[in-house]
Amino acid sequence: MDTSTAAQLGVLGFAAIMILAWLASKAAEVSYEAEQLVREPLLTRYDTEDDPDDHDTKVMRRDGHMA
């Protein structure tokens, strides 16, 4: 194996390692976001009056808009 072939293989190996590291970081990011979605409720119900027994509630989506 001559020097140029070894250099090309080294560059390809380094690129492959960098791509795998990037994929691993993206997988960890997606996993974290999925965990946050599971922990946060999609809708939040809150009472519109002072009396919690009257069941006059409104529903708000996670993005802050009324559902």
C-alpha positions as MATLAB code, in Angstrom:
seq = 'MDTSTAAQLGVLGFAAIMILAWLASKAAEVSYEAEQLVREPLLTRYDTEDDPDDHDTKVMRRDGHMA';
ca = [
       0.000    0.000    0.000;
       1.467    3.313   -1.001;
       1.282    6.541    0.962;
      -1.572    8.148   -0.988;
      -3.828    5.100   -0.501;
      -3.100    5.065    3.218;
      -3.858    8.782    3.435;
      -7.146    8.322    1.588;
      -8.151    5.486    3.905;
      -7.260    7.624    6.909;
      -9.420   10.497    5.667;
     -12.315    8.126    4.943;
     -11.973    6.538    8.378;
     -11.977    9.934   10.068;
     -15.041   11.012    8.070;
     -16.842    7.799    9.019;
     -16.088    8.356   12.713;
     -17.336   11.956   12.514;
     -20.563   10.864   10.798;
     -21.173    8.186   13.435;
     -20.560   10.701   16.213;
     -23.021   13.132   14.611;
     -25.649   10.381   14.279;
     -25.165    9.410   17.918;
     -25.648   13.013   19.039;
     -28.833   13.328   16.956;
     -30.165   10.079   18.435;
     -29.519   11.372   21.948;
     -31.264   14.658   21.090;
     -34.325   12.877   19.706;
     -34.419   10.607   22.742;
     -34.335   13.606   25.095;
     -37.103   15.396   23.175;
     -39.245   12.254   23.195;
     -38.796   11.946   26.952;
     -39.865   15.567   27.428;
     -42.973   14.996   25.306;
     -43.943   12.004   27.419;
     -43.494   13.939   30.657;
     -45.403   17.073   29.592;
     -49.150   16.873   29.130;
     -50.503   17.698   25.680;
     -53.407   19.648   27.124;
     -53.705   21.574   30.364;
     -57.106   21.960   31.975;
     -57.669   24.819   34.345;
     -60.691   26.089   36.204;
     -62.076   29.425   35.033;
     -63.836   30.223   38.304;
     -62.872   30.166   41.962;
     -65.169   27.209   42.660;
     -63.418   23.994   41.521;
     -66.648   21.976   41.788;
     -68.557   23.766   39.023;
     -66.501   22.078   36.237;
     -66.306   25.260   34.166;
     -62.931   24.453   32.648;
     -60.985   25.521   29.580;
     -58.318   23.521   27.781;
     -54.994   24.957   26.636;
     -52.599   23.262   24.222;
     -48.878   22.987   24.954;
     -48.138   25.876   22.565;
     -50.323   28.208   24.653;
     -53.358   28.366   22.352;
     -56.823   27.367   23.457;
     -57.906   23.921   22.261;
];
